[in-house]
Amino acid sequence: MKRILVTKTSMPDFEEYIEEIKDLWDSHHLTNMGVKHEKLTFMLREFLSTPYVSLFTNGHLALESILSAFDLSGEVITTPYTFASTTHAIVRNGLVPVFCDIDPGTYTMDASKIEELITENTSAIVPVHVYGTVCDVEGIQRIADKYNLKVIYDAAHAFGVTVNGRGIGSFGDASMFSFHATKVFHTIEGGCITFRDYSLLDKLNSLKNFGIKGPDCVDAIGSNAKMNEFQAAMGIVNLSYIDENRKKREKIVSDYKNGLSSIPGLKLLSSQQDVLSNYAYFPVVFEGEKWDRDNVADKLAQNNVFVRKYFYPLVNDFDCYRHDYDSSKTPVARHIASKVLTLPLYAEMTDEEVDHVCYLIEEMSPYKNDMLYVPLNNEPTIHIKERGTRA
Ligand SMILES: *Cc1c(COP(=O)(O)O)cnc(C)c1O
């Protein structure tokens, strides 16, 4: 068996990409909001079904910029169960992250634990649709409305996810998507902000271009975070493969579930009702006491299967944060982080590769010789609460 990596970037048809970038040799217009940039913006507004889209050179600077655009101050409630970017974007805006624990079923921010963290200094909530799993969007919005807080979603994992047909990027005040090469949709590097408030459009355009408002006016301390034409062209071409890739990923996830559900002590992510998933990641929590997550990762690597401890360590345990935080205050997140692995998953993954990963895990199961066990994967489907109704 060849090496099986945790992810493999989807490449569009080569000729198609070349065709898309050809006219750049005529225009000599390679960046600063050119025709490809405008075309992709338009396509994404349609695809993500959101009124406004602002493109960025990467997801991280998009998040930094939207936090800056809202002129926040003081504390921001967020999740420690995420990629470094979410917290760094908050801190680099001079804001103080306050970590809220996660829900043991979805691994997203536990909305029932937000209120106890709110102080007079709280200005926003930054939840993460981690692995593409939809947060308790209604619960979070209720709290935000009650305390007049902004809600900015890190939707880096959630491209193409919908709830009852509604684009995930239309919840809260704004959402950030990442188009990094490892994400389900990519522009090599890239990202965007989706939002409804028209007045943010000028602000974001200025913030991603040094705060330049016009020829004679610089009115904000902006950054340089513009998406260039080659990135945008990659996005234009890749967008046409999204539905096909989603179907391929769905099949892989379904095969994984079939292959792993009878192995004792594993906890798999439940599917969410009324949610169209993008099947971005396949996290497995090695919950059973006899499992040793690190040992599984090592053994898989010895067999040429490369998984990731995604997300470990927890952000509040990072060397740069642990002096100011105590991860025992987010025990659910700490527990999951200590037991999780994300398995290889990419559109081009073959049936044999999926079978092989499942086989290896089954072979190394410490429960292999046990006669009797109760599978952990019989949890109910998680229901997204509708506005005005009670689950
Ligand atoms: C990828 C990612 C980001 C950052 O996006 P980039 O495009 O790589 O800058 C932010 N948050 C999460 C959860 C991510 O996975």
Ligand as a Chemical Component Dictionary entry (heavy atoms), coordinates in Angstrom:
data_LIG
# 
_chem_comp.id                   LIG 
_chem_comp.type                 NON-POLYMER 
_chem_comp.pdbx_formal_charge   0 
_chem_comp.three_letter_code    LIG 
# 
loop_
_chem_comp_atom.comp_id 
_chem_comp_atom.atom_id 
_chem_comp_atom.alt_atom_id 
_chem_comp_atom.type_symbol 
_chem_comp_atom.charge 
_chem_comp_atom.model_Cartn_x 
_chem_comp_atom.model_Cartn_y 
_chem_comp_atom.model_Cartn_z 
_chem_comp_atom.pdbx_ordinal 
LIG C1 C1 C 0 -7.704  26.717 8.004  1  
LIG C2 C2 C 0 -8.293  27.361 9.192  2  
LIG C3 C3 C 0 -8.176  28.748 9.449  3  
LIG C4 C4 C 0 -7.236  29.646 8.691  4  
LIG O1 O1 O 0 -7.429  29.690 7.353  5  
LIG P1 P1 P 0 -6.215  29.958 6.359  6  
LIG O2 O2 O 0 -6.900  30.134 5.049  7  
LIG O3 O3 O 0 -5.308  28.784 6.405  8  
LIG O4 O4 O 0 -5.534  31.218 6.789  9  
LIG C5 C5 C 0 -8.873  29.289 10.505 10 
LIG N1 N1 N 0 -9.635  28.538 11.318 11 
LIG C6 C6 C 0 -9.760  27.210 11.140 12 
LIG C7 C7 C 0 -10.649 26.435 12.065 13 
LIG C8 C8 C 0 -9.071  26.571 10.100 14 
LIG O5 O5 O 0 -9.145  25.246 9.954  15 
# 
loop_
_chem_comp_bond.comp_id 
_chem_comp_bond.atom_id_1 
_chem_comp_bond.atom_id_2 
_chem_comp_bond.value_order 
_chem_comp_bond.pdbx_ordinal 
LIG C1 C2 SING 1  
LIG C2 C3 SING 2  
LIG C2 C8 DOUB 3  
LIG C3 C4 SING 4  
LIG C3 C5 DOUB 5  
LIG C4 O1 SING 6  
LIG O1 P1 SING 7  
LIG P1 O2 DOUB 8  
LIG P1 O3 SING 9  
LIG P1 O4 SING 10 
LIG C5 N1 SING 11 
LIG N1 C6 DOUB 12 
LIG C6 C7 SING 13 
LIG C6 C8 SING 14 
LIG C8 O5 SING 15 
# 
